[in-house]
Amino acid sequence: MIGEIPDKRYFKIGEVAQLAELAPHVLRYWESEFSAIRPKRAHSGQRLYRRVDVQLILTIKRLLHTEGYTISGARKYLAGDHNTTESVVEAKTDILPQNRLKTIKVELQKLQSLLDCKR
């Protein structure tokens, strides 16, 4: 990832993709998941990202790719809910299948014990 964002007013999707080292379709997907990313549209329909959009995209990339947040965890973090323990635990559970399986197993065992008690 590049250290500094060029001093421009607007960036095309290809430029942002190159800066963030992401595919353009990822940026379009993130637009649907993160309401704060709202590029303007040129008369031709081309997306025009502002500098703050690029900074937000770089932050989202860091949260998702480096810190291991899920999309919903990153959304909560960006909304100001900095309860990082919950978001990171949620992220780590989503990333590691063995943790997810352990969690599911424990929950099923709890359900089974509840059902056994009702008999």
NORWO-V884297 format. One record per helix or strand of 3 or more residues. SS is the DSSP state (hx for helix, st for strand). FROM is the first residue (numbers start at 1). TO is the last residue. If there is no record, write none. Layout:
BEGIN
ss = [SS SS]
from = [FROM FROM]
to = [TO TO]
END
This chain:
BEGIN
ss = [st hx hx st hx hx hx hx]
from = [10 13 24 47 51 71 84 97]
to = [12 20 33 50 66 78 95 117]
END
